[in-house]
Amino acid sequence: MDLVLIFLGMTAVTYLTRSLFTVMVARVRTGPFTESVLSTIPLATLTALITPGLLNPGGNGVVILTNPFLLAGVYILVFSFLTRNLLLSVLTGIGLFMLLSQFLPL
């Protein structure tokens, strides 16, 4: 029973803090500069989450160029830039990673 109450309490607190912030921000008008800065946040967050795993998947502090994560990540970046097709880029990148991980050591 205590676990259920803790879960419901955490749910309520999370919902209230997010909904109050959304309601407060909806009334605020920002300038074009602020809008352009805020629009870069999702890309910066995604980059911060993905980059450590690409460069150092073992967590040993050594970056190696034969890392299949890094090679597949660079491939996806270049392929998606050239084709502008994110789904095809990710699917072929996954295939390349699976192929590379069979032949290259981590």
Helices and strands as residue ranges (DSSP letters): H 2-26, H 32-39, H 41-55, H 68-83, H 86-103
